[in-house]
Amino acid sequence: MENLPEGITYEKDFRDKGLATLGDSLANFIYSVALSEYTGKPTGGRVPNAAFAIALERAGLKDIIPRRTDKHGKGDIAEALLAYAWLQGEISVEEAAGILSHNFTDDVLHRYRNKEALGKALGELFKVIKERLGL
């Protein structure tokens, strides 16, 4: 990606903790932008690991998850995948937020059903990423 400062490198390793850390911030920002678009007012939020686990399964990305990985590990893999796709220039913050907000339902605002609703919306985002990265 041409906007990266010189000297920053990244590899296609979805277990990379650096990518996961970057992806965590990126995912929460994208989610907050999408939520703000959906509600029509500025708001913020955090993506729970359970939603990432649902998203990876819905997107058909079980092949990139090592066996017996818990939901925290699945969250890290999803975050690293998102960061990698963004660094590769395959998805922008604006496009990712648009995909999410387009796939939101009112359940995303529900106290108990929000993880499933967010997981479904994230699944659509990860389907796009999967296709663009050829996974």
C-alpha positions, 0 to 999 in steps of 0.5 A: 500500500502506498500510504505506508511509511517506508520500513513497515513490512507485513506478511500473509500470516493471519496468526501474526500478533502485530497484524491482529493488534492493528486489525483490532483497532481497524475493526473497531473503527470500521464498526464505529463508522458503520454504526454511526452511519446506521444510527445517523449519529456519532457513536462507537463500539467494539467488535466482540470475538464471538461476532468474529467467530460467527463471521469467519464461519459464515464467510467460509473461512474455516480453512485459515483457522487452526483446529481447536482455536477458541473464539479469542483466537478466531477474533485475532485471526479475523482482525489480522485478516482485515488488517492484511486486506486493508494493507494490501489495498483490497478494502478501504475503511469506507467500503468496509463500513458501507458493507457493514451498515448495509447488512445491519439489522436493528438487532445490531443495537439489541443488548443480547442479539447484537453479536449474532447480527454483527457476525452476520454483517461481518460475514458479508465483509469477510466474503468480499475479503476472501474473494479479493485475496483469493482465499 
